[in-house]
Amino acid sequence: MSRKIPETLKIEELAEIVKATNNKNHRLAYMLGFFQCMRISEVVNLKPEHIDKGRKILMIKAGKGDKDRNIPIAPEVNKFLKHVPINIGIRALQKAFKLQAKKVLGKDMHFHQLRHSGATYYLNKKKWNIRILQNFLGHASIQTTQIYTHVAPEDLAQAMFGGLE
């Protein structure tokens, strides 16, 4: 049985989607999914008291497996956090993202692909260490983190012909 490689968004594609999105809560949710690598349930459950702007930390409460974790606030989302809570249900947010990705990019995408895309971005473009990324994503196993990260064909070509390691 073959395994389909999930498609990930490039940061430029995320920017297109965010720019075309009128609803400020949807924009924030998409950015949290990508830059904070948050699960949709974590996004919809985020509350103002989970944001520590002084320490630049988001406190993810009762994430998957009822686990808590603290993650740094990405500079790209910091100024938009005033819109928390986003006051959107999971199904409504899933549907909104799916429709927007189809409309803007012509792609059939799911909200969870933002998490994969963010993880891939941090590993390949920002050159994060896999163990740091594992902690950021809240994974108990490094193998799970490896499933979340993908290598784009252009990155393979760059490695082959451009001298990347």
N, CA, C and O of each residue as an XYZ file, in Angstrom:
660
protein
N       0.840     -1.180      0.000
C       0.000      0.000      0.000
C       0.886      1.244      0.000
O       1.790      1.365      0.827
N       0.631      2.149     -0.909
C       1.449      3.354     -0.990
C       0.936      4.410     -0.005
O      -0.253      4.475      0.304
N       1.868      5.228      0.471
C       1.528      6.297      1.390
C       1.585      7.618      0.660
O       2.605      7.955      0.059
N       0.503      8.367      0.705
C       0.462      9.664      0.054
C       1.188     10.694      0.922
O       0.964     10.773      2.130
N       2.047     11.466      0.298
C       2.769     12.518      1.008
C       1.828     13.718      1.142
O       1.344     14.239      0.137
N       1.563     14.162      2.388
C       0.670     15.311      2.546
C       1.291     16.563      1.936
O       2.487     16.815      2.079
N       0.470     17.326      1.266
C       0.956     18.570      0.674
C       1.112     19.615      1.769
O       0.270     19.726      2.661
N       2.175     20.362      1.695
C       2.391     21.436      2.653
C       2.348     22.773      1.931
O       2.610     22.864      0.732
N       2.012     23.800      2.687
C       1.982     25.159      2.156
C       3.341     25.815      2.324
O       4.018     25.610      3.332
N       3.730     26.589      1.354
C       4.901     27.439      1.493
C       4.437     28.705      2.216
O       3.250     29.030      2.215
N       5.365     29.397      2.819
C       5.020     30.612      3.564
C       4.342     31.645      2.649
O       3.466     32.389      3.090
N       4.750     31.684      1.387
C       4.149     32.621      0.431
C       2.687     32.262      0.160
O       1.853     33.146     -0.037
N       2.381     30.967      0.151
C       0.995     30.537     -0.057
C       0.136     30.863      1.160
O      -1.020     31.261      1.022
N       0.701     30.694      2.342
C      -0.017     31.092      3.553
C      -0.323     32.585      3.487
O      -1.438     33.006      3.795
N       0.655     33.377      3.090
C       0.473     34.830      2.991
C      -0.656     35.175      2.025
O      -1.438     36.089      2.288
N      -0.745     34.458      0.918
C      -1.838     34.690     -0.040
C      -3.196     34.400      0.592
O      -4.142     35.171      0.431
N      -3.280     33.297      1.301
C      -4.539     32.925      1.958
C      -4.915     33.961      3.013
O      -6.062     34.404      3.072
N      -3.952     34.344      3.843
C      -4.215     35.318      4.905
C      -4.647     36.651      4.304
O      -5.587     37.278      4.793
N      -3.972     37.082      3.254
C      -4.299     38.358      2.608
C      -5.721     38.346      2.032
O      -6.408     39.367      2.060
N      -6.153     37.219      1.522
C      -7.482     37.110      0.906
C      -8.591     36.836      1.917
O      -9.763     36.771      1.548
N      -8.230     36.675      3.186
C      -9.204     36.352      4.234
C      -9.651     37.621      4.939
O      -8.835     38.327      5.532
N     -10.938     37.912      4.875
C     -11.470     39.129      5.492
C     -11.686     38.995      6.989
O     -11.532     39.970      7.725
N     -12.037     37.820      7.445
C     -12.338     37.600      8.854
C     -11.038     37.565      9.667
O     -10.204     36.679      9.478
N     -10.876     38.537     10.570
C      -9.633     38.650     11.351
C      -9.397     37.435     12.236
O      -8.248     37.065     12.474
N     -10.453     36.810     12.725
C     -10.304     35.612     13.552
C      -9.808     34.432     12.719
O      -8.988     33.643     13.188
N     -10.297     34.310     11.499
C      -9.824     33.256     10.605
C      -8.346     33.469     10.276
O      -7.554     32.527     10.287
N      -7.989     34.718      9.985
C      -6.573     35.028      9.673
C      -5.673     34.605     10.830
O      -4.650     33.950     10.626
N      -6.062     34.984     12.043
C      -5.269     34.616     13.220
C      -5.194     33.103     13.364
O      -4.123     32.561     13.636
N      -6.310     32.418     13.187
C      -6.333     30.954     13.326
C      -5.381     30.303     12.331
O      -4.665     29.369     12.692
N      -5.359     30.772     11.090
C      -4.475     30.191     10.077
C      -3.011     30.426     10.446
O      -2.162     29.554     10.262
N      -2.736     31.613     10.967
C      -1.358     31.935     11.357
C      -0.923     31.120     12.580
O       0.229     30.694     12.660
N      -1.828     30.905     13.522
C      -1.514     30.063     14.679
C      -1.253     28.626     14.237
O      -0.349     27.964     14.747
N      -2.053     28.151     13.284
C      -1.856     26.799     12.771
C      -0.489     26.630     12.128
O       0.162     25.601     12.306
N      -0.055     27.636     11.382
C       1.230     27.557     10.674
C       2.404     27.940     11.577
O       3.285     27.115     11.820
N       2.430     29.165     12.071
C       3.610     29.660     12.797
C       3.754     29.074     14.200
O       4.870     28.949     14.704
N       2.638     28.713     14.836
C       2.701     28.110     16.170
C       2.545     26.595     16.094
O       2.641     25.902     17.107
N       2.301     26.078     14.870
C       2.113     24.636     14.666
C       1.064     24.070     15.620
O       1.225     22.981     16.171
N      -0.003     24.828     15.801
C      -1.041     24.426     16.744
C      -2.093     23.559     16.067
O      -2.438     23.768     14.904
N      -2.587     22.599     16.803
C      -3.714     21.783     16.360
C      -4.963     22.652     16.380
O      -5.032     23.632     17.122
N      -5.945     22.296     15.568
C      -7.162     23.104     15.487
C      -7.855     23.218     16.843
O      -8.384     24.277     17.180
N      -7.854     22.148     17.614
C      -8.486     22.200     18.943
C      -7.745     23.164     19.858
O      -8.365     23.838     20.681
N      -6.416     23.236     19.722
C      -5.623     24.160     20.522
C      -5.909     25.607     20.125
O      -5.936     26.498     20.973
N      -6.121     25.831     18.833
C      -6.430     27.176     18.340
C      -7.773     27.650     18.891
O      -7.870     28.751     19.432
N      -8.801     26.827     18.754
C     -10.136     27.265     19.186
C     -10.255     27.363     20.709
O     -11.129     28.068     21.213
N      -9.387     26.667     21.443
C      -9.431     26.715     22.910
C      -8.486     27.748     23.517
O      -8.434     27.888     24.738
N      -7.734     28.475     22.684
C      -6.791     29.476     23.191
C      -7.554     30.645     23.823
O      -8.492     31.179     23.231
N      -7.143     31.027     25.017
C      -7.788     32.111     25.754
C      -6.753     33.197     26.065
O      -5.554     32.921     26.081
N      -7.207     34.423     26.309
C      -6.268     35.509     26.621
C      -5.334     35.180     27.789
O      -4.173     35.588     27.783
N      -5.830     34.446     28.789
C      -4.977     34.127     29.939
C      -3.894     33.104     29.610
O      -3.022     32.843     30.439
N      -3.936     32.520     28.408
C      -2.896     31.582     27.965
C      -1.734     32.300     27.265
O      -0.772     31.667     26.829
N      -1.839     33.616     27.168
C      -0.821     34.407     26.477
C      -0.023     35.192     27.504
O      -0.575     36.011     28.239
N       1.280     34.938     27.552
C       2.173     35.676     28.442
C       3.066     36.532     27.548
O       4.139     36.111     27.118
N       2.584     37.753     27.283
C       3.325     38.642     26.375
C       4.664     39.061     26.958
O       5.615     39.306     26.215
N       4.746     39.146     28.272
C       6.003     39.526     28.921
C       7.109     38.520     28.645
O       8.231     38.900     28.313
N       6.792     37.232     28.783
C       7.775     36.179     28.520
C       7.726     35.700     27.071
O       8.539     34.871     26.664
N       6.770     36.221     26.285
C       6.569     35.838     24.878
C       6.293     34.337     24.758
O       6.910     33.629     23.962
N       5.338     33.876     25.584
C       4.999     32.456     25.651
C       3.502     32.262     25.456
O       2.688     33.009     25.999
N       3.153     31.245     24.669
C       1.775     30.753     24.599
C       1.714     29.491     25.434
O       2.553     28.601     25.297
N       0.727     29.420     26.292
C       0.541     28.235     27.119
C      -0.589     27.406     26.496
O      -1.757     27.792     26.541
N      -0.223     26.282     25.926
C      -1.203     25.390     25.328
C      -1.725     24.508     26.465
O      -0.972     23.739     27.063
N      -3.012     24.630     26.750
C      -3.618     23.891     27.854
C      -4.425     22.715     27.317
O      -5.221     22.859     26.389
N      -4.206     21.567     27.908
C      -4.956     20.348     27.578
C      -4.945     20.081     26.073
O      -5.992     19.915     25.448
N      -3.743     20.044     25.511
C      -3.595     19.684     24.099
C      -3.875     18.204     23.915
O      -4.503     17.581     24.770
N      -3.423     17.646     22.830
C      -3.640     16.226     22.561
C      -3.092     15.390     23.720
O      -1.998     15.649     24.221
N      -3.854     14.403     24.130
C      -3.447     13.581     25.260
C      -3.565     14.334     26.572
O      -2.982     13.930     27.578
N      -4.323     15.437     26.566
C      -4.553     16.270     27.746
C      -3.249     16.845     28.303
O      -3.137     17.108     29.500
N      -2.249     17.039     27.401
C      -0.945     17.560     27.821
C      -0.897     19.076     27.657
O      -1.500     19.639     26.742
N      -0.172     19.717     28.556
C       0.102     21.148     28.465
C       1.508     21.329     27.901
O       2.373     20.473     28.081
N       1.727     22.444     27.221
C       3.075     22.806     26.799
C       3.150     24.319     26.633
O       2.145     24.972     26.348
N       4.318     24.858     26.809
C       4.566     26.288     26.609
C       5.461     26.445     25.394
O       6.491     25.783     25.271
N       5.051     27.332     24.500
C       5.825     27.563     23.283
C       6.046     29.063     23.089
O       5.213     29.871     23.499
N       7.166     29.437     22.467
C       7.406     30.861     22.221
C       6.419     31.404     21.196
O       5.988     30.694     20.287
N       6.074     32.665     21.360
C       5.167     33.327     20.414
C       5.976     33.751     19.192
O       6.958     34.484     19.307
N       5.555     33.285     18.036
C       6.217     33.671     16.785
C       5.996     35.170     16.544
O       4.886     35.669     16.730
N       7.043     35.885     16.132
C       6.884     37.319     15.860
C       5.762     37.611     14.861
O       5.112     38.653     14.942
N       5.540     36.699     13.932
C       4.525     36.903     12.892
C       3.105     36.940     13.459
O       2.215     37.532     12.848
N       2.883     36.319     14.612
C       1.523     36.284     15.174
C       1.340     37.207     16.370
O       0.208     37.468     16.776
N       2.415     37.699     16.934
C       2.360     38.473     18.179
C       1.340     39.611     18.128
O       0.524     39.747     19.040
N       1.377     40.417     17.088
C       0.494     41.595     17.038
C      -0.971     41.240     16.791
O      -1.850     42.077     16.995
N      -1.242     40.020     16.358
C      -2.616     39.606     16.074
C      -3.294     38.931     17.266
O      -4.490     38.642     17.218
N      -2.543     38.681     18.322
C      -3.080     37.936     19.464
C      -4.163     38.689     20.227
O      -4.824     38.113     21.091
N      -4.352     39.968     19.916
C      -5.422     40.732     20.561
C      -6.803     40.193     20.172
O      -7.800     40.527     20.813
N      -6.865     39.366     19.133
C      -8.134     38.801     18.672
C      -8.479     37.476     19.352
O      -9.438     36.815     18.953
N      -7.713     37.078     20.375
C      -7.989     35.851     21.125
C      -9.008     36.190     22.207
O      -8.866     37.219     22.867
N     -10.026     35.364     22.412
C     -10.302     34.090     21.745
C     -10.889     34.314     20.355
O     -11.480     35.357     20.077
N     -10.717     33.322     19.493
C     -11.163     33.494     18.116
C     -12.658     33.226     17.928
O     -13.220     33.578     16.891
N     -13.300     32.613     18.911
C     -14.758     32.405     18.887
C     -15.258     31.729     17.616
O     -16.201     32.201     16.981
N     -14.626     30.632     17.256
C     -15.016     29.836     16.095
C     -14.995     28.376     16.528
O     -14.112     27.954     17.275
N     -15.959     27.622     16.061
C     -15.953     26.194     16.337
C     -15.005     25.459     15.400
O     -14.612     25.980     14.357
N     -14.650     24.252     15.785
C     -13.708     23.454     14.994
C     -14.226     23.217     13.584
O     -13.510     23.467     12.614
N     -15.458     22.738     13.454
C     -15.994     22.422     12.121
C     -16.063     23.666     11.240
O     -15.724     23.608     10.058
N     -16.496     24.786     11.805
C     -16.589     26.030     11.034
C     -15.213     26.477     10.554
O     -15.067     26.945      9.424
N     -14.206     26.333     11.412
C     -12.842     26.731     11.041
C     -12.269     25.798      9.982
O     -11.613     26.251      9.043
N     -12.512     24.499     10.125
C     -12.060     23.539      9.106
C     -12.663     23.888      7.745
O     -11.963     23.920      6.733
N     -13.947     24.145      7.739
C     -14.644     24.461      6.488
C     -14.141     25.775      5.878
O     -13.931     25.867      4.668
N     -13.953     26.782      6.724
C     -13.478     28.089      6.241
C     -12.102     27.958      5.593
O     -11.865     28.519      4.522
N     -11.187     27.216      6.240
C      -9.852     27.068      5.673
C      -9.891     26.292      4.364
O      -9.245     26.676      3.390
N     -10.641     25.214      4.342
C     -10.757     24.388      3.132
C     -11.264     25.227      1.961
O     -10.719     25.148      0.860
N     -12.298     26.025      2.191
C     -12.860     26.883      1.138
C     -11.862     27.947      0.688
O     -11.735     28.215     -0.506
N     -11.156     28.552      1.640
C     -10.206     29.609      1.295
C      -9.009     29.055      0.516
O      -8.552     29.684     -0.438
N      -8.502     27.893      0.908
C      -7.375     27.283      0.184
C      -7.781     26.938     -1.239
O      -7.000     27.105     -2.176
N      -9.003     26.459     -1.392
C      -9.511     26.112     -2.732
C      -9.658     27.377     -3.579
O      -9.257     27.411     -4.742
N     -10.238     28.413     -2.974
C     -10.482     29.674     -3.689
C      -9.172     30.374     -4.079
O      -9.025     30.828     -5.214
N      -8.238     30.459     -3.155
C      -7.010     31.239     -3.372
C      -5.944     30.446     -4.125
O      -5.301     30.968     -5.035
N      -5.759     29.182     -3.740
C      -4.669     28.385     -4.315
C      -5.134     27.297     -5.280
O      -4.331     26.706     -6.001
N      -6.448     27.041     -5.283
C      -6.960     25.952     -6.113
C      -6.552     24.590     -5.576
O      -6.455     23.622     -6.330
N      -6.306     24.516     -4.245
C      -5.848     23.267     -3.631
C      -6.857     22.768     -2.602
O      -7.494     23.552     -1.897
N      -6.987     21.448     -2.535
C      -7.823     20.821     -1.531
C      -6.967     20.598     -0.295
O      -6.156     19.673     -0.255
N      -7.146     21.446      0.717
C      -6.293     21.382      1.908
C      -7.152     21.323      3.162
O      -8.321     21.708      3.164
N      -6.538     20.833      4.219
C      -7.186     20.733      5.521
C      -6.392     21.563      6.521
O      -5.191     21.775      6.353
N      -7.074     22.031      7.563
C      -6.430     22.876      8.565
C      -5.180     22.218      9.140
O      -4.177     22.895      9.370
N      -5.226     20.920      9.373
C      -4.082     20.229      9.985
C      -2.817     20.335      9.120
O      -1.706     20.199      9.632
N      -2.981     20.575      7.826
C      -1.818     20.739      6.960
C      -1.038     22.012      7.304
O       0.136     22.131      6.952
N      -1.676     22.956      7.985
C      -0.946     24.137      8.451
C       0.107     23.721      9.473
O       1.216     24.254      9.469
N      -0.229     22.783     10.339
C       0.712     22.289     11.357
C       1.894     21.589     10.689
O       3.046     21.819     11.058
N       1.606     20.734      9.705
C       2.673     20.074      8.947
C       3.523     21.116      8.221
O       4.750     21.015      8.190
N       2.867     22.110      7.643
C       3.574     23.142      6.880
C       4.497     23.956      7.774
O       5.638     24.236      7.409
N       3.999     24.333      8.944
C       4.823     25.089      9.890
C       6.025     24.283     10.350
O       7.138     24.804     10.414
N       5.807     23.014     10.671
C       6.911     22.148     11.107
C       7.965     22.032     10.009
O       9.165     22.090     10.278
N       7.509     21.870      8.782
C       8.413     21.766      7.636
C       9.181     23.073      7.435
O      10.383     23.061      7.166
N       8.486     24.186      7.565
C       9.101     25.515      7.445
C      10.219     25.696      8.482
O      11.321     26.128      8.143
N       9.926     25.365      9.738
C      10.933     25.550     10.782
C      12.138     24.628     10.590
O      13.274     25.032     10.840
N      11.898     23.409     10.155
C      13.005     22.474      9.959
C      13.860     22.847      8.745
O      15.084     22.930      8.846
N      13.212     23.071      7.599
C      13.938     23.269      6.345
C      14.372     24.705      6.073
O      15.468     24.934      5.561
N      13.531     25.665      6.407
C      13.860     27.062      6.089
C      14.532     27.786      7.246
O      15.454     28.576      7.039
N      14.071     27.519      8.460
C      14.645     28.173      9.642
C      15.769     27.354     10.267
O      16.462     27.823     11.170
N      15.945     26.107      9.770
C      17.040     25.227     10.203
C      16.993     24.891     11.700
O      18.027     24.810     12.363
N      15.771     24.698     12.217
C      15.623     24.288     13.608
C      16.132     22.870     13.787
O      16.010     22.041     12.885
N      16.690     22.598     14.927
C      17.083     21.260     15.330
C      15.813     20.420     15.522
O      14.820     20.921     16.050
N      15.833     19.178     15.107
C      14.658     18.302     15.169
C      14.162     18.109     16.603
O      12.959     17.967     16.822
N      15.070     18.102     17.580
C      14.667     17.941     18.989
C      13.930     19.181     19.489
O      12.974     19.060     20.256
N      14.354     20.356     19.072
C      13.649     21.590     19.440
C      12.265     21.577     18.812
O      11.277     21.922     19.461
N      12.198     21.181     17.554
C      10.915     21.094     16.861
C       9.994     20.072     17.538
O       8.792     20.310     17.665
N      10.544     18.955     17.964
C       9.769     17.930     18.673
C       9.106     18.539     19.911
O       7.920     18.320     20.158
N       9.861     19.286     20.669
C       9.339     19.924     21.871
C       8.284     20.972     21.521
O       7.251     21.056     22.186
N       8.534     21.762     20.492
C       7.602     22.795     20.043
C       6.258     22.179     19.653
O       5.201     22.718     19.981
N       6.309     21.051     18.952
C       5.082     20.378     18.514
C       4.398     19.607     19.638
O       3.216     19.279     19.539
N       5.133     19.318     20.700
C       4.565     18.580     21.810
C       4.526     17.083     21.587
O       3.664     16.393     22.132
N       5.460     16.574     20.786
C       5.509     15.143     20.497
C       6.360     14.410     21.530
O       7.435     14.876     21.906
N       5.868     13.259     21.982
C       6.640     12.419     22.896
C       7.747     11.696     22.137
O       8.804     11.407     22.697
N       7.504     11.408     20.870
C       8.437     10.618     20.067
C       8.993     11.429     18.903
O       8.252     12.129     18.212
N      10.292     11.330     18.694
C      10.930     12.005     17.557
C      10.427     11.437     16.233
O      10.408     12.139     15.222
N      10.024     10.182     16.236
C       9.489      9.561     15.011
C       8.216     10.276     14.552
O       7.992     10.438     13.353
N       7.395     10.698     15.495
C       6.189     11.438     15.143
C       6.567     12.771     14.506
O       5.964     13.180     13.515
N       7.553     13.441     15.067
C       8.011     14.719     14.505
C       8.523     14.522     13.087
O       8.283     15.366     12.223
N       9.218     13.430     12.834
C       9.724     13.158     11.487
C       8.582     12.973     10.494
O       8.725     13.322      9.322
N       7.469     12.437     10.935
C       6.297     12.281     10.056
C       5.757     13.653      9.664
O       5.236     13.826      8.562
N       5.880     14.616     10.555
C       5.336     15.957     10.328
C       6.187     16.817      9.409
O       5.705     17.821      8.884
N       7.421     16.448      9.209
C       8.309     17.286      8.406
C       8.512     16.670      7.027
O       8.669     15.458      6.887
N       8.505     17.511      6.038
C       8.577     17.070      4.647
C       9.682     17.828      3.928
O      10.055     18.931      4.326
N      10.190     17.235      2.885
C      11.197     17.891      2.060
C      10.580     18.131      0.693
O      10.171     17.194      0.009
N      10.520     19.384      0.309
C       9.959     19.750     -0.985
C      10.934     19.361     -2.091
O      12.146     19.383     -1.881
N      10.420     19.005     -3.265
C      11.306     18.646     -4.384
C      12.338     19.728     -4.707
O      13.472     19.418     -5.072
N      11.942     20.998     -4.574
C      12.899     22.079     -4.854
C      14.021     22.111     -3.818
O      15.144     22.503     -4.134
N      13.719     21.698     -2.573
C      14.767     21.622     -1.549
C      15.732     20.470     -1.848
O      16.934     20.585     -1.606
N      15.205     19.367     -2.371
C      16.069     18.256     -2.788
C      17.002     18.697     -3.914
O      18.196     18.398     -3.911
N      16.426     19.416     -4.876
C      17.236     19.905     -5.998
C      18.296     20.885     -5.499
O      19.438     20.861     -5.958
N      17.911     21.748     -4.557
C      18.872     22.705     -3.988
C      20.007     21.963     -3.288
O      21.172     22.345     -3.403
N      19.660     20.904     -2.563
C      20.685     20.114     -1.872
C      21.615     19.461     -2.880
O      22.829     19.422     -2.680
N      21.044     18.947     -3.966
C      21.847     18.255     -4.987
C      22.753     19.220     -5.742
O      23.936     18.947     -5.947
N      22.187     20.345     -6.149
C      22.916     21.231     -7.047
C      23.418     22.524     -6.417
O      24.256     23.225     -6.984
N      22.888     22.827     -5.228
C      23.239     24.116     -4.620
C      24.125     24.006     -3.399
O      24.485     25.018     -2.798
N      24.481     22.786     -3.026
C      25.422     22.611     -1.939
C      24.824     22.600     -0.547
O      25.564     22.693      0.432
N      23.493     22.487     -0.424
C      22.910     22.372      0.917
C      23.293     21.038      1.504
O      23.561     20.078      0.781
N      23.319     20.984      2.827
C      23.658     19.728      3.505
C      22.419     18.937      3.820
O      22.508     17.850      4.391
